[in-house]
Amino acid sequence: MAKSPPTDGVRELPTEVGKPLYDAAARAHAEHKALWSCVVVVAVFVGAPIKAAHRPTNVDRVSTDELLAAVESLGWRLENIDHVYVQTTTSTNGGFAGVSVAGVSGHIEAHYLFRRASR
């Protein structure tokens, strides 16, 4: 899988994540499956309770362009994609004038469904 340069702070999906998915797609295709699906975490949000400094939420994003191109080169076509936000933690602290404020952390999963391409 050739690497494209990152844009807008988005990095390419790490090989240790993409390679097992590619291998699973290749196995499913070799087994003549009609459909194949996978889930990839495409963004991670780490939020802290808002304070006077208004520290922003950290967002780490990945691109799956190279993975999708590689999977489609095996003979799959992307049928559907859906994104799901998964909240993992919430933290609170005493804010200004005793008002509690919260920071939320979580990630976004991309759910990909591929259909065997007709040739």
N, C-alpha and C positions, 0 to 999 in steps of 0.2 A: 504494500500500500504506500504510494508516494505521498510525501508530506507537502501540504500547501502552507504558505506562510500564514500565521495567525493574523486576524483582523479584529480591531476593536477590543483587544484584550481577551479574545476568545482563543483558547488553545485547542489543538487537535486531541481527540480521544487518545489516551495513552495506549500503547501497543499491548500492554499486559491486560487491558480490558477488551480491546478490539479483536485481538487474535483469537481468543477462545470463542467469541461470538461468530467470527468469520468461519472458524473450524466447524462450529455447530451448524451453520448454514450450509456448508459444503457437505457435511454428513447427511443432513435432511434432504438435500437435493439428490445425493447419490442413492438415498433410500426411496426416491421417487415420491416424496411427500408432496401434496398439493399446496399446503400452507406451511409457513414457518414464522414464528414470532419471537421477539426478544424485547427486553427492557433495558434501557441505558439511562443512567443518571446524567443529565445534561447541564444541571446547574445546582450549586450548593450555596445556600444563604446562611450566614452566621450573623445574627443580630444581637446587639447588647441593649440593655435598657437605655432609653434616651436620657442623657444627662445634659447639663448646661453646655457642654462642648458639642452636643449633637453629633456624636460619632456615627458615621453612616454604617449601614449594614454592608458587610463584605459579601460579594457575589463572585463565585468562581464558576466560569462557564466553559463548556467544551463543545466542539463541533464534531458532528458525526458524518460530515460530508465524505471523507475518505472511506469510512466503513460502509456507508450506503452504496457508494460506487463499486466497492469491491464485492459486496454481496450481490448487487445487480449483475456484475460481470459473471457470476456463477450461473445465472439463468433465473434469478428471482426478479420480480417487479414489486415495488412498494405499492401495496394495496391501500393501507390506511396507517395514519399516525395519530396518536393522541398523547396529550401531556397531562400529567397528574402531579399536583403539589402535595408533598408529604411533610407535615410539620413534625419535627423531631424533638424540639425543646422549646420551652418558654421560660424566660427568667424575668424577675421583677425586682424593683428596688423602690425605696421611698423617694419620690420625686419632689419637686418644688412644692412647698406648703403642705407636705405630708401626703400628697397624691401619689399613688403607686403608678409606675410606668412599666411597660413590658417590652422585652425584646424577644423576637421570635426567630428561631432557626429552623431550617428544613432543606428540602431539595426538590427538584423537578425531575420526574421520570418521563422519558419518552418511550411510549409503547408502540413498537413497529410491528405491522403485520405484512408479510410478504406472500405473494401468490406466485406459483411457478409460471414463468413466462412462456407464452406460446411461441414456438419457433417456426 
